Amino acid sequence: MNWRVILIVARKDIIDAVKNLYILFGLVLPIGMSLLLRLMFAGPDDPGTLTVVVYDPTGSRLVTELRALPQVHLLEVDSAQQLTAEVEKNAVGGLALPVNLDAAVDAGEQAEITVYLNHRRGGGGIAAFQRLVEQQVWAMTGQAMPAHIVWADVTAPPGLQAESAFRMDLFLLTMFLVMALAMTGAFVVPLLLVEEKEKHTLEFLLISPAGPAEVVAGKALTGLVYSLLIAGILIALNQGWVGDWPVTLLALLLGALFMVAVGLLMGSVCRTTMHVNTWSSIVMLVLMAPSWLIALQMPTALETALRLIPTHYLVKVLKLALTGDASLVQVWGDLALLLGSVVLAFAAVVWALRREDR
């Protein structure tokens, strides 16, 4: 396999993709939708001043950093009971910090921080406050999430306050990341192959130094570059670099490889752009379905069915990684299943290409 030829094919396709308005629309659609929904869900507290209540018995550096932020108005209280009352009355949220938090973080222990949310203050302020908390906690070490965050709702009845808070911003980010990978892999990549067939330029490529393997590898590299580029833009726009970002990057890489393999398989089977448009729509809907249902309590039968879709494991890992609840040890099984799906998908591509050569 000639890597110089592969890079030439990929460079040609990367340039051709942005010249084709139809393909360009598919590439930028997830970014455009992300920006639109950010505006829709933005509230008066995002990114304006956030009133935050803190109970900090031992003077953590986390509070020192919060106090220095211009967008935060900090109220310090003397007890956890006073904290919940102040949050419900005056603030978007509050933090109850454990004793000796800094020492626990420095020792590598997963201290527990309880974060109270006041859902009466609106979704925009809540989302901004949640992002702020995760960023500041993560910044205490700059590596893996150094503390376990327990979210609680002060407006809920006593005994039901502690919960795993639904993060609308992370739900949307996960959905758009999967959408970006699916659009690029299952739509753009097969279009690049089919356009060569329709314009009869594929025959010229195949009699050039670029053989079938180089052409397919070049298309795959193009899809991978665009997938990771758009995913990176989405993460930057939505501040998704917090949490267990190495796990996030690994999951996105495997997810992009799987989607690209699916696109190559579709491109080898489809003969016209119309065929790609028809089948890619169906395939993308199936691949994106797990990201839509991530926040729902599903019937057992539906959950079992979703396990048959490889992107279910991608969504599962992203959900944990973006909230800082993942580690390679914890999610290795899901990543292994995703990797197995990548191998099977590329094996199917090789089989389809050999069959087409015959």
C-alpha positions in Angstrom: 0.0 0.0 0.0 1.5 3.3 -1.1 0.9 5.9 1.6 2.0 8.8 -0.6 -0.7 8.0 -3.1 -3.2 7.6 -0.2 -2.4 11.1 1.0 -2.8 12.5 -2.5 -6.2 10.9 -2.8 -7.2 12.1 0.6 -6.0 15.7 -0.1 -8.0 15.8 -3.3 -11.2 14.5 -1.5 -10.8 17.0 1.4 -10.7 19.9 -1.1 -13.5 18.5 -3.2 -15.7 18.0 -0.2 -15.7 21.7 0.8 -16.3 22.7 -2.9 -19.4 20.6 -3.1 -22.2 22.6 -1.3 -24.3 19.4 -0.8 -21.5 17.6 1.0 -20.4 20.8 2.8 -24.0 21.2 4.2 -23.8 17.7 5.6 -20.5 18.4 7.3 -21.5 21.7 9.0 -25.1 20.7 9.9 -24.2 19.4 13.4 -22.2 22.5 14.1 -25.0 24.8 13.0 -27.6 22.9 15.0 -25.4 23.0 18.1 -25.0 26.8 17.8 -28.7 27.2 17.3 -29.7 25.2 20.3 -27.1 26.9 22.4 -28.9 30.2 21.7 -32.3 28.6 22.4 -31.2 27.2 25.7 -29.2 30.2 26.8 -30.8 32.1 29.7 -30.3 35.4 31.5 -27.8 33.7 33.8 -25.7 32.4 30.9 -23.0 33.7 31.0 -24.0 36.5 33.3 -23.6 36.7 37.1 -24.3 33.4 38.9 -25.2 33.6 42.6 -23.6 30.6 44.2 -23.9 29.5 47.9 -20.9 27.7 49.4 -20.5 25.7 52.7 -16.7 25.2 53.0 -15.7 24.2 56.6 -12.0 24.0 55.9 -11.3 26.7 53.3 -10.7 24.9 50.0 -8.8 26.4 47.1 -11.9 25.5 45.0 -13.8 28.3 46.8 -10.8 30.6 46.4 -10.9 30.1 42.6 -14.7 30.6 42.5 -14.4 33.8 44.5 -11.9 35.2 41.9 -14.3 34.6 39.0 -16.0 37.8 37.8 -19.2 36.0 36.8 -19.7 34.5 40.2 -21.4 36.2 43.2 -20.4 34.0 46.1 -22.4 33.6 49.3 -20.7 31.7 52.1 -22.7 30.0 54.9 -21.9 28.2 58.1 -23.9 25.0 57.7 -25.3 22.6 55.1 -28.9 23.4 56.3 -28.3 27.1 55.8 -26.9 26.4 52.4 -30.0 24.6 51.0 -32.2 27.4 52.4 -30.1 30.1 50.7 -30.0 28.2 47.4 -33.7 27.9 47.3 -34.2 31.6 48.2 -31.4 33.5 46.4 -29.2 31.3 44.2 -28.9 29.2 41.1 -27.0 26.6 43.0 -24.7 25.8 45.9 -21.8 23.6 46.9 -21.4 21.6 50.2 -17.7 20.8 50.4 -16.3 18.1 52.6 -13.8 18.6 55.4 -10.2 18.8 54.1 -11.1 18.6 50.5 -7.7 19.9 49.3 -5.9 17.2 51.2 -8.1 14.5 49.8 -7.6 15.7 46.2 -3.9 15.9 46.7 -3.8 12.4 48.0 -5.7 11.1 45.0 -8.9 10.3 46.9 -12.3 10.7 45.4 -13.9 13.1 47.8 -17.6 13.7 47.5 -18.9 17.2 46.7 -22.7 17.7 46.9 -23.9 20.3 44.5 -27.4 21.7 45.0 -29.4 23.1 42.0 -32.4 25.4 42.1 -34.4 24.4 39.0 -36.7 27.4 39.5 -33.9 29.6 38.2 -34.2 28.4 34.6 -32.4 26.0 32.4 -29.8 28.4 31.1 -28.5 29.4 34.5 -28.5 25.8 35.7 -26.5 24.6 32.6 -24.0 27.4 33.1 -23.6 26.6 36.8 -23.2 22.9 36.1 -20.5 23.6 33.5 -18.8 26.0 35.9 -18.7 23.5 38.7 -17.2 20.7 36.6 -14.6 23.0 35.1 -13.5 24.3 38.5 -13.4 20.8 40.1 -11.5 19.4 37.1 -9.0 22.3 37.2 -8.0 21.4 40.8 -5.7 18.8 39.3 -6.1 19.3 35.5 -6.2 15.5 35.0 -9.0 13.1 35.8 -12.0 14.4 37.8 -10.5 14.6 41.3 -13.8 14.4 43.2 -17.1 12.7 42.8 -19.9 15.2 42.3 -23.4 14.4 43.7 -26.1 16.6 42.2 -29.2 17.4 44.3 -32.3 19.4 43.7 -33.3 21.8 46.5 -36.9 22.0 45.1 -37.4 18.2 45.5 -39.1 16.8 48.7 -36.7 15.8 51.5 -35.2 12.4 51.0 -35.5 12.7 47.2 -33.1 15.6 46.6 -30.0 13.5 45.8 -30.0 12.5 42.2 -27.9 12.0 39.1 -28.8 15.4 37.5 -29.8 15.4 33.9 -27.4 17.5 32.0 -29.1 19.0 28.9 -25.9 20.4 27.6 -24.0 17.1 27.8 -27.1 15.3 26.3 -27.0 17.7 23.4 -23.2 17.4 23.0 -23.4 13.6 22.9 -26.2 13.7 20.4 -24.4 16.2 18.1 -21.1 14.2 18.3 -22.8 11.0 17.2 -24.6 13.0 14.5 -21.4 14.5 13.2 -19.7 11.1 13.0 -22.8 9.5 11.4 -23.2 12.4 8.9 -19.5 12.2 7.9 -19.2 8.5 7.8 -22.6 7.3 6.5 -23.3 10.2 4.2 -20.1 12.1 3.1 -17.8 9.0 2.6 -20.2 7.0 0.4 -21.0 10.2 -1.6 -17.2 10.6 -2.3 -17.1 7.1 -3.7 -20.3 7.2 -5.7 -19.4 10.6 -7.2 -16.3 8.9 -8.6 -18.4 6.2 -10.2 -21.0 8.6 -11.6 -18.3 10.9 -13.1 -16.4 7.8 -14.4 -13.3 9.1 -12.7 -12.9 6.0 -10.6 -11.7 4.0 -13.6 -8.9 6.6 -14.2 -7.9 6.5 -10.6 -7.7 2.7 -10.6 -5.4 2.7 -13.6 -3.2 5.3 -12.1 -0.6 4.5 -9.3 -3.7 4.5 -7.0 -5.0 1.0 -6.8 -8.3 0.0 -5.2 -6.7 -0.2 -1.7 -5.2 3.3 -2.0 -8.5 4.8 -3.3 -10.5 3.2 -0.4 -7.8 4.2 2.2 -7.8 7.8 0.9 -11.6 8.0 1.2 -11.4 6.6 4.7 -8.7 9.0 5.7 -10.8 11.9 4.4 -13.8 10.7 6.4 -11.7 10.3 9.5 -10.1 13.8 9.2 -13.5 15.5 8.8 -15.1 13.4 11.6 -12.5 14.3 14.1 -12.3 17.9 13.0 -16.0 18.5 13.4 -16.1 16.5 16.7 -13.2 18.8 17.9 -15.2 21.9 16.9 -18.3 20.6 18.7 -16.3 19.9 21.9 -14.7 23.3 21.8 -18.1 25.1 21.3 -19.7 23.1 24.1 -16.8 23.0 26.5 -16.7 19.2 26.4 -13.0 18.9 27.2 -13.7 18.4 30.9 -14.3 15.0 32.4 -12.2 12.0 31.3 -11.1 13.5 28.1 -8.6 10.7 27.1 -11.6 8.3 27.2 -13.7 10.7 25.2 -11.0 11.0 22.5 -10.5 7.2 22.3 -14.3 6.7 22.0 -14.6 9.3 19.3 -11.7 7.8 17.4 -13.3 4.3 17.5 -16.7 5.7 16.7 -15.3 7.7 13.7 -13.5 4.5 12.4 -16.7 2.5 12.6 -18.8 5.2 10.9 -16.2 5.5 8.1 -16.2 1.8 7.6 -20.0 1.8 7.3 -19.7 4.6 4.8 -17.2 2.7 2.7 -19.4 -0.4 2.7 -22.4 1.7 1.5 -20.2 3.4 -1.1 -19.1 0.0 -2.5 -22.7 -1.2 -2.7 -24.5 2.0 -3.9 -24.2 3.0 -7.6 -25.9 6.5 -7.6 -26.2 9.5 -5.5 -29.9 8.8 -5.1 -29.1 5.4 -3.7 -26.8 7.0 -1.2 -29.4 9.6 -0.2 -32.0 6.9 0.4 -30.0 4.4 2.3 -27.8 6.8 4.2 -30.9 8.4 5.7 -32.0 5.1 7.1 -28.6 4.0 8.3 -28.0 7.4 10.0 -31.3 7.2 11.8 -30.5 3.8 13.2 -26.9 4.8 14.2 -28.1 8.0 15.9 -31.0 6.4 17.7 -29.0 5.5 20.9 -28.0 9.1 21.4 -31.7 10.3 21.4 -32.8 7.7 23.9 -29.9 8.1 26.3 -31.9 10.1 28.9 -35.1 7.9 28.8 -36.1 5.0 30.9 -36.6 2.4 28.3 -38.5 -0.9 28.2 -36.2 -3.9 28.6 -37.0 -5.1 25.0 -36.0 -1.7 23.5 -32.8 -1.5 25.6 -31.9 -5.0 24.4 -32.5 -4.0 20.8 -30.3 -1.0 21.2 -27.4 -3.2 22.4 -27.3 -4.6 18.8 -26.4 -1.1 17.5 -22.6 -0.4 17.9 -23.2 3.3 18.6 -25.0 2.3 21.8 -21.6 1.6 23.3 -20.2 4.8 21.9 -23.0 6.8 23.5 -22.6 4.9 26.8 -18.9 5.7 27.0 -19.3 9.4 26.0 -22.0 9.8 28.6 -19.7 8.6 31.4 -16.6 10.3 30.0 -18.1 13.7 29.6 -19.4 13.8 33.2 -16.0 12.5 34.6 -17.5 9.2 35.7 -15.5 7.0 33.3 -12.1 5.4 33.4 -10.5 2.9 31.0 -11.0 0.2 33.6 -14.7 1.0 33.9 -15.5 1.2 30.2 -13.0 -1.2 28.6 -15.8 -3.7 27.9 -17.8 -1.1 25.9 -14.7 0.1 24.1 -13.8 -3.5 23.3 -17.2 -4.1 21.8 -16.9 -0.9 19.8 -13.5 -1.9 18.5 -14.9 -5.3 17.5 -17.6 -3.5 15.5 -14.8 -1.5 13.8 -13.0 -4.7 12.8 -16.2 -6.4 11.6 -17.2 -3.3 9.6 -13.8 -3.1 7.8 -13.8 -6.9 7.2 -17.2 -6.4 5.5 -15.7 -3.5 3.4 -12.8 -5.8 2.2 -15.3 -8.6 1.4 -17.5 -6.2 -0.6 -14.5 -4.8 -2.6 -13.2 -8.2 -3.5 -16.7 -9.3 -4.5 -17.0 -6.2 -6.7 -13.6 -6.9 -8.3 -14.8 -10.3 -9.4 
